[in-house]
Amino acid sequence: MTYLPRVVEHSALTPAELTALRALFDREYRSVHGEWDPEQPYGYAPASTHAIVFDAAGSALAHVGFQRREITVGRAQVVVAGTGGVLVDDGLRGQGLGELAMSLARGAMRATPDLEYGYLGCREDVVPFYERTGWHRIRVVERSTPRSLPPETMMPPETVMRAEASVEAVVEAGSPVLISPIRQSVDSWPPGVVDLRGRPW
């Protein structure tokens, strides 16, 4: 099979590419989480950059997304590539497509001038995959905006921002969090509580 890897900014996705991504995510999650929404995927923060592996027919086979954000760690400000939407088509897992998509994404992160680390949260069972692809687990307490807000706040962006600012943050400790060094080393990660200053990815 011919694989066609592509890194594309969210604003530059073509209608065909959006349709292909929607099909990939809906095959995996629609029965449980409903239709994929590229602007608010399952309540998580949206990606601003996509690393996608297509086949020759234009179907999306694997995806990694990330969004640049300045977060707070203790007393430090850290610029991260918040990473999410990591998915490989169910019938093609184990063939290296996840590693290919992650390699594309990490290359795009390195090409973004001020990013210091990649940052993600995940399930325990997929930690080995991330560690194989250059991520390092850290132990932190993490604060973030809840993924779900009451329906009445799903209105204009400025209304949503005010609502998110007024909602009590979700605090988590113990769930897997991993970082990928870009311009800083793993040992340079600052101590303290992580505040994502928004929704998780």
TIRO-2110 file (N, C-alpha, C; in Angstrom, 1 decimal):
// TIRO-2110
0.8, -1.2, 0.0, N, 1, A
0.0, 0.0, 0.0, CA, 1, A
0.9, 1.3, 0.0, C, 1, A
0.5, 2.2, -0.8, N, 2, A
1.2, 3.5, -0.8, CA, 2, A
0.7, 4.4, 0.3, C, 2, A
1.6, 5.0, 1.1, N, 3, A
1.2, 5.9, 2.1, CA, 3, A
1.6, 7.3, 1.8, C, 3, A
0.7, 8.3, 2.0, N, 4, A
1.0, 9.6, 1.7, CA, 4, A
0.9, 10.5, 2.9, C, 4, A
2.0, 10.7, 3.6, N, 5, A
2.0, 11.5, 4.8, CA, 5, A
1.9, 13.0, 4.5, C, 5, A
1.2, 13.7, 5.3, N, 6, A
1.0, 15.2, 5.1, CA, 6, A
0.8, 15.9, 6.4, C, 6, A
1.5, 17.0, 6.6, N, 7, A
1.3, 17.9, 7.7, CA, 7, A
0.6, 19.2, 7.2, C, 7, A
-0.5, 19.5, 7.8, N, 8, A
-1.3, 20.6, 7.3, CA, 8, A
-1.9, 21.4, 8.5, C, 8, A
-1.9, 22.7, 8.4, N, 9, A
-2.5, 23.6, 9.4, CA, 9, A
-4.0, 23.4, 9.3, C, 9, A
-4.7, 23.5, 10.4, N, 10, A
-6.2, 23.2, 10.4, CA, 10, A
-6.9, 24.1, 9.4, C, 10, A
-6.5, 25.4, 9.3, N, 11, A
-7.2, 26.3, 8.5, CA, 11, A
-7.0, 26.0, 7.0, C, 11, A
-6.0, 25.1, 6.7, N, 12, A
-5.7, 24.8, 5.3, CA, 12, A
-6.2, 23.4, 4.9, C, 12, A
-6.9, 22.7, 5.8, N, 13, A
-7.5, 21.4, 5.4, CA, 13, A
-8.5, 21.6, 4.3, C, 13, A
-8.5, 20.8, 3.3, N, 14, A
-9.4, 20.8, 2.2, CA, 14, A
-10.7, 20.1, 2.6, C, 14, A
-11.8, 20.4, 2.0, N, 15, A
-13.1, 19.7, 2.3, CA, 15, A
-12.9, 18.1, 2.2, C, 15, A
-12.1, 17.7, 1.2, N, 16, A
-11.9, 16.2, 1.1, CA, 16, A
-11.1, 15.7, 2.3, C, 16, A
-10.1, 16.5, 2.8, N, 17, A
-9.3, 16.0, 3.9, CA, 17, A
-10.1, 16.0, 5.2, C, 17, A
-11.0, 17.0, 5.4, N, 18, A
-11.9, 17.0, 6.5, CA, 18, A
-12.8, 15.8, 6.5, C, 18, A
-13.3, 15.5, 5.3, N, 19, A
-14.2, 14.4, 5.2, CA, 19, A
-13.5, 13.1, 5.5, C, 19, A
-12.2, 13.0, 5.1, N, 20, A
-11.4, 11.8, 5.4, CA, 20, A
-11.1, 11.6, 6.9, C, 20, A
-10.8, 12.8, 7.5, N, 21, A
-10.6, 12.7, 9.0, CA, 21, A
-11.8, 12.4, 9.7, C, 21, A
-13.0, 13.0, 9.3, N, 22, A
-14.2, 12.6, 10.0, CA, 22, A
-14.5, 11.1, 9.9, C, 22, A
-14.3, 10.6, 8.7, N, 23, A
-14.5, 9.1, 8.5, CA, 23, A
-13.7, 8.3, 9.4, C, 23, A
-12.4, 8.7, 9.6, N, 24, A
-11.4, 8.0, 10.4, CA, 24, A
-11.9, 8.0, 11.9, C, 24, A
-12.3, 9.2, 12.4, N, 25, A
-12.7, 9.3, 13.8, CA, 25, A
-14.1, 8.7, 14.0, C, 25, A
-15.0, 8.8, 13.1, N, 26, A
-16.3, 8.3, 13.2, CA, 26, A
-16.3, 6.7, 13.3, C, 26, A
-15.4, 6.1, 12.5, N, 27, A
-15.3, 4.7, 12.5, CA, 27, A
-14.9, 4.2, 13.9, C, 27, A
-14.1, 5.0, 14.6, N, 28, A
-13.6, 4.5, 15.9, CA, 28, A
-14.5, 5.0, 17.0, C, 28, A
-15.1, 6.1, 17.0, N, 29, A
-15.8, 6.7, 18.2, CA, 29, A
-17.2, 7.1, 18.0, C, 29, A
-17.8, 7.0, 16.8, N, 30, A
-19.2, 7.6, 16.7, CA, 30, A
-20.2, 6.8, 17.5, C, 30, A
-20.1, 5.5, 17.6, N, 31, A
-21.1, 4.8, 18.4, CA, 31, A
-21.1, 5.1, 19.8, C, 31, A
-20.0, 5.6, 20.4, N, 32, A
-19.9, 5.9, 21.8, CA, 32, A
-20.0, 7.4, 22.0, C, 32, A
-19.3, 8.2, 21.2, N, 33, A
-19.1, 9.7, 21.4, CA, 33, A
-19.9, 10.6, 20.4, C, 33, A
-20.5, 10.0, 19.4, N, 34, A
-21.2, 10.8, 18.4, CA, 34, A
-20.2, 11.2, 17.3, C, 34, A
-20.7, 12.1, 16.5, N, 35, A
-19.9, 12.5, 15.3, CA, 35, A
-18.7, 13.4, 15.8, C, 35, A
-17.6, 13.3, 15.0, N, 36, A
-16.4, 14.0, 15.3, CA, 36, A
-16.7, 15.5, 14.8, C, 36, A
-16.3, 16.4, 15.7, N, 37, A
-16.4, 17.8, 15.4, CA, 37, A
-15.0, 18.4, 15.4, C, 37, A
-14.5, 18.8, 14.2, N, 38, A
-13.1, 19.3, 14.2, CA, 38, A
-12.8, 20.5, 15.0, C, 38, A
-13.9, 21.3, 15.3, N, 39, A
-13.7, 22.5, 16.2, CA, 39, A
-13.7, 22.2, 17.6, C, 39, A
-14.3, 21.1, 18.0, N, 40, A
-14.3, 20.7, 19.5, CA, 40, A
-14.4, 19.2, 19.5, C, 40, A
-13.3, 18.5, 19.2, N, 41, A
-13.4, 17.0, 19.1, CA, 41, A
-13.7, 16.3, 20.5, C, 41, A
-14.9, 15.9, 20.6, N, 42, A
-15.3, 15.2, 21.8, CA, 42, A
-15.1, 16.0, 23.1, C, 42, A
-15.2, 17.3, 23.0, N, 43, A
-15.0, 18.2, 24.1, CA, 43, A
-13.6, 18.6, 24.4, C, 43, A
-12.6, 18.0, 23.7, N, 44, A
-11.2, 18.4, 23.9, CA, 44, A
-10.9, 19.7, 23.1, C, 44, A
-9.7, 20.2, 23.3, N, 45, A
-9.3, 21.4, 22.5, CA, 45, A
-8.9, 20.9, 21.1, C, 45, A
-9.3, 21.7, 20.1, N, 46, A
-9.0, 21.3, 18.7, CA, 46, A
-7.5, 21.5, 18.4, C, 46, A
-7.1, 20.7, 17.4, N, 47, A
-5.8, 20.8, 16.8, CA, 47, A
-5.7, 22.0, 15.9, C, 47, A
-4.5, 22.7, 15.9, N, 48, A
-4.2, 23.7, 15.0, CA, 48, A
-3.3, 23.2, 13.9, C, 48, A
-2.6, 22.0, 14.1, N, 49, A
-1.8, 21.4, 13.1, CA, 49, A
-2.1, 19.9, 13.1, C, 49, A
-2.2, 19.3, 11.9, N, 50, A
-2.5, 17.9, 11.8, CA, 50, A
-1.4, 17.2, 11.0, C, 50, A
-1.0, 16.0, 11.6, N, 51, A
-0.1, 15.1, 10.9, CA, 51, A
-1.0, 13.9, 10.5, C, 51, A
-1.1, 13.7, 9.2, N, 52, A
-2.1, 12.7, 8.7, CA, 52, A
-1.3, 11.8, 7.7, C, 52, A
-1.7, 10.5, 7.8, N, 53, A
-1.2, 9.6, 6.8, CA, 53, A
-2.4, 9.1, 6.0, C, 53, A
-2.4, 9.4, 4.7, N, 54, A
-3.4, 9.0, 3.7, CA, 54, A
-3.0, 7.8, 2.9, C, 54, A
-4.0, 7.2, 2.3, N, 55, A
-3.6, 6.2, 1.3, CA, 55, A
-3.8, 6.9, -0.1, C, 55, A
-3.5, 6.1, -1.1, N, 56, A
-3.6, 6.7, -2.5, CA, 56, A
-5.0, 7.2, -2.9, C, 56, A
-6.0, 6.6, -2.3, N, 57, A
-7.4, 7.0, -2.6, CA, 57, A
-7.8, 8.2, -1.8, C, 57, A
-7.0, 8.7, -0.9, N, 58, A
-7.4, 9.8, -0.1, CA, 58, A
-8.0, 9.5, 1.3, C, 58, A
-8.1, 8.3, 1.7, N, 59, A
-8.6, 7.9, 3.0, CA, 59, A
-7.5, 8.2, 4.0, C, 59, A
-8.0, 8.7, 5.2, N, 60, A
-7.1, 9.0, 6.3, CA, 60, A
-6.9, 7.7, 7.1, C, 60, A
-5.6, 7.3, 7.3, N, 61, A
-5.3, 6.0, 7.9, CA, 61, A
-4.8, 6.3, 9.3, C, 61, A
-4.2, 7.4, 9.6, N, 62, A
-3.6, 7.7, 10.9, CA, 62, A
-3.5, 9.2, 11.1, C, 62, A
-3.6, 9.7, 12.3, N, 63, A
-3.6, 11.1, 12.6, CA, 63, A
-3.0, 11.4, 14.0, C, 63, A
-2.3, 12.5, 14.0, N, 64, A
-1.8, 13.1, 15.3, CA, 64, A
-2.1, 14.6, 15.1, C, 64, A
-2.7, 15.2, 16.1, N, 65, A
-2.9, 16.7, 16.1, CA, 65, A
-2.3, 17.4, 17.2, C, 65, A
-1.9, 18.6, 17.1, N, 66, A
-1.4, 19.4, 18.2, CA, 66, A
-1.8, 20.9, 18.1, C, 66, A
-1.8, 21.5, 19.2, N, 67, A
-2.1, 22.9, 19.3, CA, 67, A
-1.1, 23.6, 20.2, C, 67, A
-0.6, 24.8, 19.7, N, 68, A
0.4, 25.5, 20.5, CA, 68, A
-0.4, 26.2, 21.6, C, 68, A
0.2, 26.2, 22.8, N, 69, A
-0.4, 26.9, 24.0, CA, 69, A
0.6, 27.2, 25.0, C, 69, A
0.5, 28.3, 25.7, N, 70, A
1.4, 28.6, 26.8, CA, 70, A
0.7, 28.2, 28.1, C, 70, A
1.3, 27.3, 28.8, N, 71, A
0.7, 26.8, 30.0, CA, 71, A
1.5, 27.2, 31.2, C, 71, A
1.0, 27.0, 32.4, N, 72, A
1.7, 27.4, 33.6, CA, 72, A
2.1, 26.1, 34.3, C, 72, A
3.4, 26.0, 34.7, N, 73, A
3.9, 24.9, 35.5, CA, 73, A
4.6, 25.5, 36.7, C, 73, A
3.9, 25.3, 37.9, N, 74, A
4.4, 26.0, 39.1, CA, 74, A
4.4, 27.5, 38.9, C, 74, A
5.6, 28.1, 38.9, N, 75, A
5.7, 29.5, 38.7, CA, 75, A
6.2, 29.9, 37.3, C, 75, A
6.4, 28.8, 36.5, N, 76, A
7.0, 29.0, 35.1, CA, 76, A
5.9, 29.0, 34.0, C, 76, A
6.2, 29.7, 33.0, N, 77, A
5.4, 29.7, 31.8, CA, 77, A
6.1, 28.8, 30.7, C, 77, A
5.4, 27.8, 30.2, N, 78, A
6.0, 26.9, 29.3, CA, 78, A
5.1, 26.8, 28.0, C, 78, A
5.8, 26.9, 26.8, N, 79, A
5.1, 26.8, 25.6, CA, 79, A
5.1, 25.4, 25.1, C, 79, A
3.9, 24.8, 24.9, N, 80, A
3.8, 23.4, 24.6, CA, 80, A
3.0, 23.2, 23.3, C, 80, A
3.2, 22.0, 22.7, N, 81, A
2.4, 21.5, 21.7, CA, 81, A
1.4, 20.5, 22.3, C, 81, A
0.3, 21.0, 22.7, N, 82, A
-0.7, 20.1, 23.3, CA, 82, A
-1.2, 19.1, 22.3, C, 82, A
-1.0, 17.8, 22.5, N, 83, A
-1.1, 16.8, 21.5, CA, 83, A
-2.3, 15.9, 21.8, C, 83, A
-3.1, 15.6, 20.8, N, 84, A
-4.3, 14.7, 20.9, CA, 84, A
-4.8, 14.2, 19.6, C, 84, A
-5.9, 13.5, 19.6, N, 85, A
-6.4, 13.0, 18.4, CA, 85, A
-5.5, 11.9, 17.7, C, 85, A
-4.8, 11.2, 18.6, N, 86, A
-3.8, 10.2, 18.1, CA, 86, A
-4.6, 8.9, 17.8, C, 86, A
-4.7, 8.6, 16.5, N, 87, A
-5.5, 7.5, 16.1, CA, 87, A
-5.0, 6.8, 14.8, C, 87, A
-5.1, 5.5, 14.8, N, 88, A
-4.7, 4.7, 13.6, CA, 88, A
-6.0, 3.8, 13.3, C, 88, A
-6.3, 3.8, 12.0, N, 89, A
-7.4, 2.9, 11.6, CA, 89, A
-7.3, 1.5, 12.2, C, 89, A
-8.4, 1.1, 12.7, N, 90, A
-8.4, -0.2, 13.5, CA, 90, A
-7.8, -1.4, 12.7, C, 90, A
-8.1, -1.4, 11.4, N, 91, A
-7.6, -2.5, 10.6, CA, 91, A
-6.2, -2.5, 10.2, C, 91, A
-5.5, -1.4, 10.5, N, 92, A
-4.1, -1.2, 10.1, CA, 92, A
-3.1, -1.0, 11.2, C, 92, A
-3.6, -1.3, 12.4, N, 93, A
-2.7, -1.1, 13.5, CA, 93, A
-1.6, -2.2, 13.5, C, 93, A
-0.4, -1.8, 14.1, N, 94, A
0.7, -2.7, 14.1, CA, 94, A
1.6, -2.7, 12.9, C, 94, A
1.3, -1.8, 12.0, N, 95, A
2.1, -1.7, 10.8, CA, 95, A
3.0, -0.4, 10.7, C, 95, A
3.1, 0.3, 11.8, N, 96, A
4.0, 1.4, 11.9, CA, 96, A
3.4, 2.7, 11.5, C, 96, A
2.1, 2.8, 11.3, N, 97, A
1.4, 4.0, 10.8, CA, 97, A
1.4, 5.0, 12.0, C, 97, A
1.2, 4.6, 13.2, N, 98, A
1.1, 5.5, 14.3, CA, 98, A
2.5, 6.1, 14.5, C, 98, A
3.6, 5.3, 14.4, N, 99, A
4.9, 5.9, 14.5, CA, 99, A
5.2, 6.9, 13.4, C, 99, A
4.7, 6.6, 12.2, N, 100, A
4.9, 7.5, 11.1, CA, 100, A
4.2, 8.8, 11.3, C, 100, A
2.9, 8.8, 11.8, N, 101, A
2.2, 10.0, 12.0, CA, 101, A
2.8, 10.8, 13.2, C, 101, A
3.3, 10.1, 14.2, N, 102, A
4.0, 10.8, 15.3, CA, 102, A
5.3, 11.4, 14.9, C, 102, A
6.0, 10.7, 14.1, N, 103, A
7.3, 11.3, 13.6, CA, 103, A
7.0, 12.6, 12.8, C, 103, A
5.9, 12.6, 12.0, N, 104, A
5.6, 13.8, 11.2, CA, 104, A
5.2, 14.9, 12.2, C, 104, A
4.4, 14.6, 13.2, N, 105, A
4.0, 15.6, 14.2, CA, 105, A
5.2, 16.2, 14.9, C, 105, A
6.1, 15.3, 15.4, N, 106, A
7.2, 15.8, 16.1, CA, 106, A
8.1, 16.7, 15.2, C, 106, A
8.2, 16.3, 13.9, N, 107, A
9.0, 17.2, 13.0, CA, 107, A
8.3, 18.5, 12.9, C, 107, A
7.0, 18.6, 12.8, N, 108, A
6.3, 19.9, 12.7, CA, 108, A
6.4, 20.7, 14.0, C, 108, A
6.5, 20.0, 15.1, N, 109, A
6.7, 20.7, 16.4, CA, 109, A
8.1, 21.3, 16.4, C, 109, A
9.1, 20.6, 15.9, N, 110, A
10.5, 21.2, 15.9, CA, 110, A
10.6, 22.3, 14.9, C, 110, A
9.7, 22.4, 13.9, N, 111, A
9.7, 23.5, 12.9, CA, 111, A
8.9, 24.7, 13.4, C, 111, A
8.2, 24.6, 14.5, N, 112, A
7.5, 25.7, 15.1, CA, 112, A
8.4, 26.4, 16.1, C, 112, A
8.8, 27.7, 15.8, N, 113, A
9.9, 28.3, 16.5, CA, 113, A
10.0, 28.3, 18.0, C, 113, A
8.9, 28.5, 18.7, N, 114, A
9.0, 28.7, 20.1, CA, 114, A
8.5, 27.5, 21.0, C, 114, A
8.1, 26.4, 20.4, N, 115, A
7.7, 25.3, 21.2, CA, 115, A
8.8, 24.7, 22.0, C, 115, A
8.5, 24.5, 23.3, N, 116, A
9.6, 23.9, 24.2, CA, 116, A
9.4, 22.4, 24.4, C, 116, A
8.1, 21.9, 24.4, N, 117, A
7.8, 20.5, 24.7, CA, 117, A
6.5, 20.2, 23.9, C, 117, A
6.4, 18.9, 23.6, N, 118, A
5.1, 18.3, 23.3, CA, 118, A
4.6, 17.9, 24.6, C, 118, A
3.2, 17.9, 24.7, N, 119, A
2.6, 17.6, 26.0, CA, 119, A
1.3, 16.8, 25.7, C, 119, A
1.1, 15.7, 26.4, N, 120, A
-0.2, 14.9, 26.2, CA, 120, A
-0.5, 14.1, 27.5, C, 120, A
-1.8, 13.8, 27.6, N, 121, A
-2.3, 12.9, 28.5, CA, 121, A
-2.9, 11.7, 27.8, C, 121, A
-2.9, 10.6, 28.4, N, 122, A
-3.4, 9.4, 27.7, CA, 122, A
-3.8, 8.3, 28.7, C, 122, A
-4.3, 7.2, 28.1, N, 123, A
-4.6, 6.0, 29.0, CA, 123, A
-3.4, 5.2, 29.3, C, 123, A
-3.4, 4.5, 30.4, N, 124, A
-2.2, 3.7, 30.8, CA, 124, A
-1.8, 2.7, 29.8, C, 124, A
-2.7, 2.1, 29.1, N, 125, A
-2.4, 1.0, 28.1, CA, 125, A
-1.6, 1.5, 26.9, C, 125, A
-1.7, 2.8, 26.6, N, 126, A
-0.9, 3.3, 25.4, CA, 126, A
0.4, 4.0, 25.8, C, 126, A
0.7, 4.1, 27.0, N, 127, A
2.0, 4.7, 27.4, CA, 127, A
3.2, 4.1, 26.7, C, 127, A
3.3, 2.8, 26.6, N, 128, A
4.4, 2.2, 25.9, CA, 128, A
4.6, 2.7, 24.4, C, 128, A
3.5, 2.9, 23.7, N, 129, A
3.6, 3.4, 22.4, CA, 129, A
4.2, 4.8, 22.4, C, 129, A
3.8, 5.7, 23.3, N, 130, A
4.4, 7.0, 23.3, CA, 130, A
5.8, 7.0, 23.7, C, 130, A
6.2, 6.1, 24.6, N, 131, A
7.6, 6.0, 25.0, CA, 131, A
8.4, 5.5, 23.9, C, 131, A
7.9, 4.6, 23.1, N, 132, A
8.7, 4.2, 21.9, CA, 132, A
8.9, 5.3, 20.9, C, 132, A
8.0, 6.3, 20.9, N, 133, A
8.1, 7.3, 19.9, CA, 133, A
8.7, 8.6, 20.4, C, 133, A
9.4, 8.5, 21.6, N, 134, A
10.2, 9.6, 22.0, CA, 134, A
9.6, 10.5, 23.1, C, 134, A
8.5, 10.0, 23.8, N, 135, A
7.9, 10.7, 24.8, CA, 135, A
8.3, 10.2, 26.2, C, 135, A
8.3, 11.0, 27.2, N, 136, A
8.7, 10.7, 28.5, CA, 136, A
7.6, 10.9, 29.6, C, 136, A
7.4, 10.0, 30.4, N, 137, A
6.3, 10.1, 31.4, CA, 137, A
6.8, 11.0, 32.6, C, 137, A
6.0, 11.9, 33.0, N, 138, A
6.3, 12.8, 34.1, CA, 138, A
5.1, 12.6, 35.1, C, 138, A
5.4, 12.9, 36.4, N, 139, A
4.4, 12.8, 37.5, CA, 139, A
4.0, 14.2, 37.9, C, 139, A
2.8, 14.5, 37.6, N, 140, A
2.3, 15.9, 37.9, CA, 140, A
0.9, 15.9, 38.3, C, 140, A
0.5, 17.0, 39.0, N, 141, A
-0.9, 17.3, 39.2, CA, 141, A
-1.3, 18.3, 38.1, C, 141, A
-2.4, 18.0, 37.5, N, 142, A
-2.8, 18.8, 36.3, CA, 142, A
-4.2, 19.5, 36.5, C, 142, A
-4.3, 20.8, 36.2, N, 143, A
-5.6, 21.5, 36.3, CA, 143, A
-5.9, 21.9, 34.8, C, 143, A
-7.2, 21.7, 34.5, N, 144, A
-7.7, 22.1, 33.2, CA, 144, A
-9.2, 22.5, 33.2, C, 144, A
-9.6, 23.2, 32.2, N, 145, A
-11.0, 23.5, 32.0, CA, 145, A
-11.8, 22.2, 31.7, C, 145, A
-12.9, 22.0, 32.3, N, 146, A
-13.7, 20.8, 32.0, CA, 146, A
-14.0, 20.7, 30.5, C, 146, A
-14.0, 19.4, 30.0, N, 147, A
-14.3, 19.2, 28.6, CA, 147, A
-15.7, 19.5, 28.3, C, 147, A
-16.6, 19.4, 29.2, N, 148, A
-18.1, 19.7, 28.9, CA, 148, A
-18.5, 20.9, 29.7, C, 148, A
-19.2, 21.8, 29.0, N, 149, A
-19.9, 22.9, 29.6, CA, 149, A
-21.4, 22.8, 29.4, C, 149, A
-22.2, 23.5, 30.3, N, 150, A
-23.6, 23.4, 30.1, CA, 150, A
-24.0, 23.9, 28.7, C, 150, A
-25.1, 23.3, 28.1, N, 151, A
-25.4, 23.7, 26.7, CA, 151, A
-25.6, 25.2, 26.5, C, 151, A
-26.1, 25.9, 27.5, N, 152, A
-26.3, 27.3, 27.3, CA, 152, A
-25.1, 28.1, 27.0, C, 152, A
-23.9, 27.5, 27.4, N, 153, A
-22.6, 28.3, 27.2, CA, 153, A
-22.1, 28.0, 25.8, C, 153, A
-22.7, 27.1, 25.0, N, 154, A
-22.2, 26.7, 23.7, CA, 154, A
-22.7, 27.8, 22.7, C, 154, A
-22.2, 29.0, 22.8, N, 155, A
-22.7, 30.1, 22.0, CA, 155, A
-21.5, 30.7, 21.3, C, 155, A
-21.5, 32.1, 21.2, N, 156, A
-20.3, 32.7, 20.5, CA, 156, A
-19.0, 32.5, 21.3, C, 156, A
-17.9, 32.5, 20.6, N, 157, A
-16.6, 32.2, 21.3, CA, 157, A
-16.3, 33.1, 22.5, C, 157, A
-16.7, 34.4, 22.5, N, 158, A
-16.4, 35.2, 23.7, CA, 158, A
-17.3, 34.7, 24.9, C, 158, A
-18.5, 34.2, 24.6, N, 159, A
-19.3, 33.7, 25.7, CA, 159, A
-18.7, 32.4, 26.3, C, 159, A
-18.2, 31.6, 25.4, N, 160, A
-17.6, 30.3, 25.8, CA, 160, A
-16.4, 30.6, 26.7, C, 160, A
-15.6, 31.6, 26.2, N, 161, A
-14.3, 31.9, 27.0, CA, 161, A
-14.7, 32.4, 28.4, C, 161, A
-15.7, 33.2, 28.5, N, 162, A
-16.1, 33.7, 29.8, CA, 162, A
-16.6, 32.6, 30.7, C, 162, A
-17.4, 31.7, 30.0, N, 163, A
-17.9, 30.5, 30.8, CA, 163, A
-16.8, 29.6, 31.3, C, 163, A
-15.8, 29.3, 30.4, N, 164, A
-14.7, 28.5, 30.8, CA, 164, A
-13.9, 29.1, 31.9, C, 164, A
-13.8, 30.4, 31.9, N, 165, A
-13.0, 31.1, 32.9, CA, 165, A
-13.7, 31.0, 34.3, C, 165, A
-15.0, 30.9, 34.3, N, 166, A
-15.8, 30.9, 35.5, CA, 166, A
-16.0, 29.5, 36.1, C, 166, A
-15.8, 28.5, 35.3, N, 167, A
-16.0, 27.1, 35.7, CA, 167, A
-14.8, 26.6, 36.5, C, 167, A
-15.1, 25.9, 37.6, N, 168, A
-14.0, 25.4, 38.4, CA, 168, A
-13.2, 24.4, 37.6, C, 168, A
-11.9, 24.5, 37.8, N, 169, A
-11.0, 23.6, 37.0, CA, 169, A
-11.1, 22.2, 37.5, C, 169, A
-10.8, 21.3, 36.5, N, 170, A
-10.7, 19.8, 36.9, CA, 170, A
-9.3, 19.6, 37.3, C, 170, A
-9.1, 18.9, 38.4, N, 171, A
-7.8, 18.7, 39.0, CA, 171, A
-7.6, 17.1, 38.9, C, 171, A
-6.5, 16.7, 38.3, N, 172, A
-6.2, 15.3, 38.1, CA, 172, A
-4.8, 15.0, 38.6, C, 172, A
-4.6, 13.9, 39.2, N, 173, A
-3.3, 13.4, 39.6, CA, 173, A
-3.2, 11.9, 39.4, C, 173, A
-2.1, 11.5, 38.8, N, 174, A
-1.9, 10.0, 38.6, CA, 174, A
-2.2, 9.6, 37.3, C, 174, A
-3.0, 10.2, 36.5, N, 175, A
-3.3, 9.8, 35.1, CA, 175, A
-2.0, 10.1, 34.3, C, 175, A
-1.7, 9.2, 33.3, N, 176, A
-0.5, 9.4, 32.6, CA, 176, A
-0.4, 10.7, 31.8, C, 176, A
0.7, 11.4, 32.1, N, 177, A
1.1, 12.6, 31.3, CA, 177, A
2.5, 12.4, 30.8, C, 177, A
2.7, 12.8, 29.5, N, 178, A
4.0, 12.6, 28.9, CA, 178, A
4.4, 13.9, 28.2, C, 178, A
5.7, 14.1, 28.1, N, 179, A
6.3, 15.2, 27.4, CA, 179, A
7.3, 14.7, 26.4, C, 179, A
7.4, 15.5, 25.3, N, 180, A
8.4, 15.2, 24.3, CA, 180, A
9.3, 16.5, 24.2, C, 180, A
10.6, 16.3, 24.5, N, 181, A
11.5, 17.5, 24.5, CA, 181, A
11.7, 18.0, 23.1, C, 181, A
11.5, 19.3, 22.9, N, 182, A
11.7, 20.0, 21.6, CA, 182, A
12.9, 20.9, 21.7, C, 182, A
12.8, 22.0, 22.5, N, 183, A
13.9, 22.9, 22.7, CA, 183, A
14.4, 22.9, 24.1, C, 183, A
13.8, 22.1, 25.0, N, 184, A
14.3, 21.9, 26.4, CA, 184, A
14.4, 20.4, 26.6, C, 184, A
15.2, 20.1, 27.6, N, 185, A
15.4, 18.7, 28.0, CA, 185, A
14.3, 18.3, 29.0, C, 185, A
14.2, 17.0, 29.1, N, 186, A
13.2, 16.4, 30.0, CA, 186, A
13.6, 16.9, 31.4, C, 186, A
14.9, 16.9, 31.8, N, 187, A
15.3, 17.3, 33.1, CA, 187, A
15.0, 18.8, 33.4, C, 187, A
14.8, 19.6, 32.4, N, 188, A
14.5, 21.0, 32.6, CA, 188, A
13.0, 21.3, 32.8, C, 188, A
12.2, 20.3, 32.8, N, 189, A
10.7, 20.5, 33.0, CA, 189, A
10.6, 21.1, 34.5, C, 189, A
9.9, 22.2, 34.6, N, 190, A
9.9, 22.9, 35.9, CA, 190, A
9.0, 22.1, 36.9, C, 190, A
9.2, 22.3, 38.2, N, 191, A
8.4, 21.6, 39.2, CA, 191, A
7.1, 22.4, 39.4, C, 191, A
6.1, 21.7, 40.0, N, 192, A
4.8, 22.4, 40.3, CA, 192, A
3.6, 21.9, 39.6, C, 192, A
2.5, 22.4, 40.0, N, 193, A
1.2, 22.0, 39.4, CA, 193, A
1.1, 22.5, 38.0, C, 193, A
0.6, 21.7, 37.1, N, 194, A
0.4, 22.1, 35.7, CA, 194, A
-1.0, 22.7, 35.5, C, 194, A
-1.0, 23.9, 35.0, N, 195, A
-2.3, 24.5, 34.7, CA, 195, A
-2.4, 24.6, 33.2, C, 195, A
-3.2, 23.8, 32.5, N, 196, A
-3.3, 23.8, 31.1, CA, 196, A
-3.9, 25.1, 30.5, C, 196, A
-4.6, 25.9, 31.4, N, 197, A
-5.2, 27.2, 31.0, CA, 197, A
-6.1, 27.0, 29.8, C, 197, A
-6.9, 26.0, 29.9, N, 198, A
-7.9, 25.7, 28.9, CA, 198, A
-8.2, 24.2, 28.9, C, 198, A
-8.9, 23.7, 27.9, N, 199, A
-9.3, 22.3, 27.8, CA, 199, A
-8.1, 21.4, 27.5, C, 199, A
-8.1, 20.2, 28.0, N, 200, A
-7.1, 19.3, 27.6, CA, 200, A
-7.2, 18.9, 26.1, C, 200, A
-6.2, 18.2, 25.6, N, 201, A
-6.2, 17.8, 24.2, CA, 201, A
-6.5, 16.4, 24.0, C, 201, A
END
